[in-house]
């Protein structure tokens, strides 16, 4: 009987700790929306792929029509400034920050601002 109580207590303790851990993880994420200079579906692929390689980024989605990139990230591993810099390093403007010139020049012609929306 004593072993059964110990087993039950251990299982209950494990469940409580898993629930607390899950709640803690939700509190460590932040969502940021970034106005970009993206113009097409290739830009969408490029930006979302770049965000996938960025430490701490959990998900990203570019709405090509509005040019807004929504990024969900873990605040323990990165911050908004790092996410903005990652967008510029991919060759795109991020809010008021201009795109990195070298990265911008490497973009396909259809992805450059001058190409316009298409």
C-alpha positions as CSV (number, residue, x, y, z in Angstrom):
1,X,0.0,0.0,0.0
2,X,2.8,2.4,0.9
3,X,4.4,1.7,-2.6
4,X,1.1,2.5,-4.3
5,X,0.9,5.9,-2.4
6,X,4.5,6.7,-3.4
7,X,3.8,5.8,-7.0
8,X,0.6,7.9,-7.1
9,X,2.3,10.9,-5.4
10,X,5.2,10.7,-8.0
11,X,2.8,10.6,-10.9
12,X,0.8,13.5,-9.6
13,X,4.0,15.5,-9.0
14,X,5.2,14.7,-12.6
15,X,1.8,15.9,-14.0
16,X,2.0,19.2,-12.1
17,X,5.5,19.9,-13.2
18,X,4.6,19.2,-16.9
19,X,1.7,21.6,-16.6
20,X,3.8,24.3,-15.0
21,X,6.5,23.9,-17.7
22,X,3.9,24.2,-20.5
23,X,2.5,27.4,-19.0
24,X,6.0,28.8,-18.6
25,X,6.8,28.2,-22.3
26,X,3.7,30.1,-23.4
27,X,4.9,33.1,-21.4
28,X,8.3,33.1,-23.2
29,X,7.0,33.8,-26.7
30,X,6.4,37.1,-28.4
31,X,4.9,38.0,-31.7
32,X,6.1,40.9,-33.8
33,X,4.7,42.2,-37.1
34,X,7.3,43.7,-39.5
35,X,6.6,45.9,-42.5
36,X,8.9,44.6,-45.3
37,X,9.8,45.5,-48.8
38,X,8.8,42.0,-50.1
39,X,6.9,42.0,-53.4
40,X,6.3,38.4,-54.5
41,X,5.9,34.7,-53.5
42,X,9.7,34.2,-54.0
43,X,10.2,36.9,-51.3
44,X,7.8,35.0,-49.1
45,X,9.9,31.8,-49.5
46,X,13.2,33.7,-48.9
47,X,12.1,35.5,-45.8
48,X,10.3,32.5,-44.2
49,X,13.4,30.3,-44.8
50,X,15.7,33.0,-43.4
51,X,13.5,33.2,-40.3
52,X,13.5,29.4,-39.9
53,X,17.3,29.5,-39.5
54,X,17.2,32.4,-37.0
55,X,17.8,31.2,-33.4
56,X,14.7,31.4,-31.2
57,X,12.2,31.9,-34.1
58,X,9.3,29.5,-33.7
59,X,7.3,30.5,-36.8
60,X,7.0,33.2,-39.5
61,X,4.5,34.1,-42.1
62,X,4.6,36.8,-44.8
63,X,1.4,38.2,-46.1
64,X,2.7,39.3,-49.6
65,X,-0.3,41.5,-50.2
66,X,0.2,43.7,-47.1
67,X,4.0,43.0,-47.0
68,X,3.8,42.2,-43.3
69,X,5.9,39.5,-41.8
70,X,4.6,38.0,-38.6
71,X,7.2,36.3,-36.5
72,X,6.7,34.3,-33.3
73,X,9.9,33.9,-31.3
74,X,11.2,32.7,-27.9
75,X,12.2,35.7,-25.8
76,X,14.7,33.6,-23.9
77,X,16.7,33.0,-27.2
78,X,16.3,36.2,-29.2
79,X,14.5,39.6,-29.3
80,X,12.8,42.0,-31.7
81,X,16.0,43.7,-32.7
82,X,17.6,40.5,-33.7
83,X,14.6,39.5,-35.8
84,X,14.6,42.9,-37.5
85,X,18.3,42.5,-38.3
86,X,17.7,39.0,-39.7
87,X,15.1,40.5,-42.1
88,X,17.6,43.1,-43.3
89,X,20.3,40.5,-43.7
90,X,17.9,38.5,-45.9
91,X,17.9,41.6,-48.2
92,X,14.6,43.2,-47.2
93,X,13.6,46.4,-45.4
94,X,12.3,45.8,-41.9
95,X,10.1,48.7,-40.7
96,X,12.4,51.7,-40.8
97,X,15.6,49.7,-41.1
98,X,16.9,49.5,-44.7
99,X,17.9,46.2,-46.3
100,X,21.6,45.1,-46.1
101,X,23.0,46.4,-49.4
102,X,25.0,43.2,-50.2
103,X,22.0,40.9,-49.4
104,X,19.7,43.2,-51.4
105,X,22.0,43.0,-54.5
106,X,21.9,39.2,-54.3
107,X,18.1,39.1,-54.6
108,X,16.5,38.0,-57.9
109,X,15.4,41.0,-60.0
110,X,11.8,40.2,-59.4
111,X,12.3,40.5,-55.6
112,X,13.8,44.0,-55.7
113,X,11.7,47.0,-54.7
114,X,12.0,48.5,-58.2
115,X,10.1,45.5,-59.6
116,X,7.0,46.6,-57.8
117,X,4.2,44.3,-56.6
118,X,3.4,41.3,-58.7
